Amino acid sequence: MAKHKTLAFFIPHLGCPHQCSFCDQRTISGTVHAPAPAEVAQTCGEMLERSAPLEEAEIAFFGGSFTAVEPAYQTALLEAAQPFLGTGKFSGIRISTRPDAISDAVLERLKRYHVTAVELGAQSMSDAVLAANARGHTAEDVRRASAAIRRAGISLGLQQMVGLYGSTLQDEYDTLEQLLACQPETLRIYPTVVLAGTKLAEYCAAGVYPLLSQEEVLDYCADALCRCRNAGVRVIRMGLHDTPSLRQNMVAGYFHPAYGELAESRLYFRQLKRAAADCGKPELFVETAPRTLSKVLGQHGCNRQALAKQGVTLQVAEHAAVSAGTLRANGKAYIIDTERNELR
């Protein structure tokens, strides 16, 4: 997955007029208060002192619906960030917001304050799923806001939640195709985590929320990585950030502290199976790119163990001549992006 550097400030719940079925932003972000402008300035200054230059990093305001926040507070945060932008400093400002909180006037103001990327919490492109989870917006709102952001010359990011209440596996594949049709530059994919105190937790307790299986969600995320790479869209995050509050309040769903690595390991496993079938021998030796050994072997060696159950002994070595995303076995290259790049 693509590396993406941000100095993130979380604004829990502020600005959002809805209580979505899955939402407890204080738990997700691990914070309980919104930052004051002075805190933003102090933290940005400290980061520059420790890590300059930061031309590839952005200041980010996440967690709430930034463009629905009270305008004076919104402006104060953006103004606090201004002295830390430019040559040798942060490259710009990234914000997240709701699709129905975007307008041409809002985008004009964001551009004045050097906001270079806007991420929309689309979550699903099924209107039935959006309504069932009390999102308060439609798929058309996502399409409209996406088009407006791109017209404004601001980088578009979209966010998908996988496995929401009422969503089928086919809904997830359909959502991905519709999100890609909006032509985002980046995508975040969040397998749903059910938190205590949310509507989803109530649905789980009542037995009316039939979650997709862990394997279905992981396979979907692996497919989505393939599809995004082939579409030229960077997946900059998969799975929620690990925080103590998240672990304390999680009651169900799909969480792993390195979910993106799980998905990439699943892609490698598909290629290992193909290489093993081509080899036709009980021993399989593959070469992989530097710093990818753990992904090829899988978490706790799960890929090696799965092949062993099929009677295949796996040996892996890193080799500088092998490019990232490729396995080499018996003189043949296996490229992970080529398998299952057509969605169901």
ChimeraX attribute file (.defattr): number of C-alpha atoms within 10 A of each C-alpha:
attribute: neighborCount
match mode: 1-to-1
recipient: residues
	/A:1	14
	/A:2	10
	/A:3	8
	/A:4	12
	/A:5	14
	/A:6	17
	/A:7	16
	/A:8	18
	/A:9	20
	/A:10	22
	/A:11	22
	/A:12	25
	/A:13	21
	/A:14	18
	/A:15	19
	/A:16	18
	/A:17	12
	/A:18	12
	/A:19	15
	/A:20	18
	/A:21	23
	/A:22	22
	/A:23	22
	/A:24	21
	/A:25	19
	/A:26	19
	/A:27	20
	/A:28	23
	/A:29	22
	/A:30	16
	/A:31	17
	/A:32	13
	/A:33	12
	/A:34	16
	/A:35	15
	/A:36	12
	/A:37	17
	/A:38	13
	/A:39	14
	/A:40	21
	/A:41	19
	/A:42	12
	/A:43	14
	/A:44	21
	/A:45	16
	/A:46	11
	/A:47	17
	/A:48	15
	/A:49	10
	/A:50	8
	/A:51	9
	/A:52	14
	/A:53	15
	/A:54	19
	/A:55	15
	/A:56	13
	/A:57	18
	/A:58	24
	/A:59	25
	/A:60	21
	/A:61	25
	/A:62	19
	/A:63	24
	/A:64	23
	/A:65	24
	/A:66	25
	/A:67	26
	/A:68	18
	/A:69	19
	/A:70	11
	/A:71	12
	/A:72	8
	/A:73	13
	/A:74	17
	/A:75	17
	/A:76	14
	/A:77	20
	/A:78	21
	/A:79	15
	/A:80	17
	/A:81	25
	/A:82	16
	/A:83	13
	/A:84	20
	/A:85	18
	/A:86	13
	/A:87	10
	/A:88	13
	/A:89	21
	/A:90	25
	/A:91	21
	/A:92	22
	/A:93	25
	/A:94	25
	/A:95	24
	/A:96	21
	/A:97	24
	/A:98	24
	/A:99	25
	/A:100	20
	/A:101	18
	/A:102	21
	/A:103	14
	/A:104	13
	/A:105	8
	/A:106	12
	/A:107	19
	/A:108	13
	/A:109	13
	/A:110	23
	/A:111	15
	/A:112	9
	/A:113	15
	/A:114	19
	/A:115	22
	/A:116	18
	/A:117	24
	/A:118	28
	/A:119	24
	/A:120	27
	/A:121	21
	/A:122	27
	/A:123	27
	/A:124	28
	/A:125	24
	/A:126	20
	/A:127	15
	/A:128	14
	/A:129	20
	/A:130	23
	/A:131	15
	/A:132	16
	/A:133	22
	/A:134	15
	/A:135	22
	/A:136	16
	/A:137	17
	/A:138	20
	/A:139	19
	/A:140	14
	/A:141	17
	/A:142	25
	/A:143	18
	/A:144	16
	/A:145	21
	/A:146	28
	/A:147	15
	/A:148	17
	/A:149	23
	/A:150	17
	/A:151	12
	/A:152	14
	/A:153	12
	/A:154	20
	/A:155	18
	/A:156	23
	/A:157	28
	/A:158	26
	/A:159	23
	/A:160	23
	/A:161	21
	/A:162	29
	/A:163	27
	/A:164	27
	/A:165	22
	/A:166	17
	/A:167	22
	/A:168	16
	/A:169	16
	/A:170	12
	/A:171	17
	/A:172	24
	/A:173	19
	/A:174	16
	/A:175	21
	/A:176	23
	/A:177	16
	/A:178	17
	/A:179	24
	/A:180	18
	/A:181	12
	/A:182	18
	/A:183	18
	/A:184	23
	/A:185	21
	/A:186	22
	/A:187	24
	/A:188	21
	/A:189	23
	/A:190	22
	/A:191	24
	/A:192	23
	/A:193	26
	/A:194	26
	/A:195	25
	/A:196	19
	/A:197	15
	/A:198	15
	/A:199	20
	/A:200	26
	/A:201	21
	/A:202	16
	/A:203	15
	/A:204	17
	/A:205	11
	/A:206	9
	/A:207	9
	/A:208	12
	/A:209	16
	/A:210	14
	/A:211	19
	/A:212	17
	/A:213	13
	/A:214	14
	/A:215	10
	/A:216	13
	/A:217	21
	/A:218	20
	/A:219	16
	/A:220	21
	/A:221	27
	/A:222	24
	/A:223	23
	/A:224	23
	/A:225	26
	/A:226	23
	/A:227	22
	/A:228	20
	/A:229	14
	/A:230	14
	/A:231	15
	/A:232	14
	/A:233	18
	/A:234	20
	/A:235	23
	/A:236	17
	/A:237	20
	/A:238	25
	/A:239	21
	/A:240	22
	/A:241	16
	/A:242	15
	/A:243	14
	/A:244	11
	/A:245	15
	/A:246	23
	/A:247	14
	/A:248	11
	/A:249	16
	/A:250	18
	/A:251	16
	/A:252	15
	/A:253	21
	/A:254	22
	/A:255	20
	/A:256	15
	/A:257	14
	/A:258	15
	/A:259	21
	/A:260	23
	/A:261	19
	/A:262	20
	/A:263	25
	/A:264	23
	/A:265	23
	/A:266	25
	/A:267	26
	/A:268	28
	/A:269	22
	/A:270	17
	/A:271	23
	/A:272	26
	/A:273	17
	/A:274	13
	/A:275	21
	/A:276	22
	/A:277	12
	/A:278	13
	/A:279	14
	/A:280	10
	/A:281	11
	/A:282	13
	/A:283	13
	/A:284	21
	/A:285	17
	/A:286	23
	/A:287	23
	/A:288	26
	/A:289	19
	/A:290	14
	/A:291	12
	/A:292	20
	/A:293	15
	/A:294	14
	/A:295	22
	/A:296	29
	/A:297	22
	/A:298	22
	/A:299	15
	/A:300	10
	/A:301	12
	/A:302	16
	/A:303	22
	/A:304	20
	/A:305	16
	/A:306	17
	/A:307	18
	/A:308	14
	/A:309	9
	/A:310	11
	/A:311	12
	/A:312	19
	/A:313	17
	/A:314	19
	/A:315	12
	/A:316	18
	/A:317	14
	/A:318	15
	/A:319	16
	/A:320	11
	/A:321	11
	/A:322	15
	/A:323	14
	/A:324	14
	/A:325	16
	/A:326	18
	/A:327	25
	/A:328	23
	/A:329	18
	/A:330	12
	/A:331	8
	/A:332	11
	/A:333	17
	/A:334	21
	/A:335	16
	/A:336	22
	/A:337	20
	/A:338	13
	/A:339	16
	/A:340	15
	/A:341	18
	/A:342	11
	/A:343	14
	/A:344	10
